Amino acid sequence: MRICVLLALVACDSLATSVRSVYVAPRPLEPGREQLMPLSIELDATLGEEVVTAVFCPTPFDVARPPDTCTSDHFTLAKATP
C-alpha cells in the first residue's frame, strides 16, 4: 500500500526582514527518497540567510499552523553578492 503525504515548502528570510514565503502550497508527494518536484523556486534579492522548511503531513493543513501530526525538516541558504 502506497501512502501519500502532503508536502509544503516555506521559507523565512534573515531576522532583519523576517519575510515569510510559501514556495509550495500543500501538495501530494508520493513515497520514496529524493523525489523531484515538477517546479522550480526563484529566490528574491534579499541577501543573508534564508531558512527553507519542508513540512510533511498525512492530512490537509494550513502552512501557517501545521498540526502536531506533521513533521518537518529545514536547511539554511546563505544568499550573498557574487
N, C-alpha and C positions, 0 to 999 in steps of 0.2 A: 504494500500500500504506500503510495507516494503522498507525503504530507507537504502541502504548500504553506508557506508563511507569507506574511506581508512585510515588505521592506520599505523604509523611508530613509532618505539621506538629508540631514540638516547640518548647517554649519554656523559658526559664530566667529566673527572677526575678532581681532585683538581687543583686549579690555578697554582700550582707548575709545573705540567706537561702539562696540557691543552690537554690531549689526547682525541680525539673525536671518539666515536664508534657508528656504526649503528647496533643496536641489531636486529631490524626487519625492513626490507625494506618495503615500502608502500604495504599493502595487504588489501583485503576486510575484513570488520568487520560487521557482522550482527548487527542489532539494539538490544538493551537490556542492562541490568545492570549486572555488574560483569561477563563479558564474559571471558571464559577460552580460551587461545590460545594453539594450539597443538604444543608447543615448550617449550624450557627452555633457560635460559640465564646463561652463566658461566662467573662470574666476573674475571677480571685479578688480579694480585698480588699487584697492586699499592695501597698503603694504603692512607687513607684520605677520604675526601668527594667525592662522585660521584653523580652528578645530572642526573637523568633519566627523559627524557621528552617524553611524548606521544603526537604525532601530529595527529590530525583528520582532514580529508579534503574530500569534496564531489567529487573532481576530481583528476586525477593523478597529482603527484607533485614530485619535486626534494627535497630530505631531506635537502640539503644544502641551499635551498632557497624556503621554502614553501610560497605559495601566501597568500595574505591577507584574502582569503576566508577560510583558515584553522583556527582551534582553537587548543589550547594545554593545557596540564596540566603537572606538574612535581612533583617529590619528591626527597629527598636527602638521600643517603645511607652513613653511616659512616663506612668505612672499617678500621678495626684495628686488631692487632695481638691478638690471643686468650690468 
